[in-house]
Amino acid sequence: MTVIGREGNNKLIEVNFTTPFREKFGNENIYKRNSLIKLIKLLKQNKNVGFLIDQKAGGTASFKARFFNHPADTTTSVALLVLKYNPLVIPIFMPRLKNGKYHLKIIETSQDETATIESLTQKYNDILEEVIKEYPEQWFWMHNRWRLPK
């Protein structure tokens, strides 16, 4: 699988922890910057691509979707790809259980012929919110998801 994520600001952590962890089981790690052409090629080859979505979004590639009943800038990348290339989107989570093991949680989604960028982005935010509600003690975020305008 190819995983797409943001390169970390701390190069020591990125080189010694993040990248080795992402590539530990044979995954290919590519950074989101300049990844679009490679991503499109992978999708056209029916390859698996995982998005490690950075929830601190903003600018033209985001939409103010509801998140815990507040507007939050949310990336529209997955929605745009769904509307253009129609890949199957499978949200996957790995919450830790009380016995120290992990539970593979796969969320079933359906393709909607009338979907819009906004409705798909909201749908993915809703899925994330539901999983966080189920395992709130495992949600750790360092970004301010609800930035107020200056």
N, C-alpha and C positions, 0 to 999 in steps of 0.2 A: 504494500500500500504506500502511496505517497501522501505525506502529511504536509499541510500548508499552515504555517504559523508566522507570527511576528518574531523577528530577531530581537533578542533581549538587549537592553541598554548596557548591561554589565557584561563585558566580553569574557571575563574570567568565568562567570557563572554559565554563560552561553556555551563556551568551548568545553568546559569541564563537567557540566551537569546536564543542561537542557538538551543540547544536540546528542550527546551519547545516550541519554534516556529515550529520546524520540526515535533513534536509530537502533536501539538495543536488539530488537527482534526482526531486523531486516527491513524495516521501513525506510523509505527515502524521505529526507527532511528538506523541504524547500521553503524559502522565505517568501512571504506574500508580496514583497516588493518585486516587481518585474516577473511575476509568476503566471500571468494570464495566458500567454502563448503556450507555455508548457502545460498548463491546466487544461486548456481547450484540446490540445493534442491527446492528452491522457483520456479525456472524456470521449473523444471520437474513437479511441482504441478500446472503449469499454473497460478501462482500468478503474480500480478503486482509488478514490481520493478522499482523504479526511481533512476537514477544516478544524483547526484549533482556533476557534473564533475569539478574537480580542474584543471583548464587550465594550471597550472604550472607543466608540466610533464617533465620527463627526464628518461634516463636510458633505460633498455631493454624493458620496457612496454610503449615505446613511438616511434613515427615516426615523422620525420620533414615534416609536411604537410604545404601547403601554407596557410597563414592567413594574409589577407590584403596585399597580394603580397610579403610576406616575409616568409622564412622558420621559423616554430615555432614548438618546441617539443609539440606533441599532444598525449594524451593517446590513446592506441589502445584497451583498455578493451572492449568497446562496439563492435568493429569490431571482436575481437576474439570470443566473446560470440555468435555473429550472425553466424559466420562461423562454430562454434562447435555445437550450440544448436538451431539455427534458430528461435529465438524469434522475434516477431513483434516489430520493433523499431518505436516509435512515438515521435518525438521531440515536446515538448510543452513549450510554453513561455507565460508569463503573463505581457505584457507591460501595463503600466499605461496610461490611457487616460487623456486628458486635463480636463475632468470633475471630475477627481479623482477616477473614477472607473477603473476596469481592463478589458482587452480584452483577452479572452482565445484564443491563437493562436496555432493551431495544424497544423503541417507540414506533408503533405502526403508524404510517402516514399514508394518505391517499393523494393522488394527483387530481387537481381541480381544474377543469377546462376554463373556468371563468376567473381564475386567480389573477391577482395583480401583484405588483412588487410589494405594495403596502400590505395586502392581505396575507401573502406568504411570509413576509417578515414578521408580522404580528403572530402568525401561527407558530413560527419557530421560537419566538420570545415566550409565547404561552407554554410551550412544551418545556422550555428551560425553567420557567417559573414553577411549573407543577413539580418538576423533579427537585428543585430547591426546597419547595414546601414539604416534600416527603422526607428530605434529608437535610434540614436546615443547618445542623451542626457541621456539615461538610462543605458548606459554602463559605469560601474565603476569597474576598475580593479586595484588591488594593487600588482599584480605579474608582473614581466617583461617577457612577452610572447616571446620576441625576444632576449633572452640572447645571447650574443656574446661569442664565445669560448675564453678561457683564454690562 
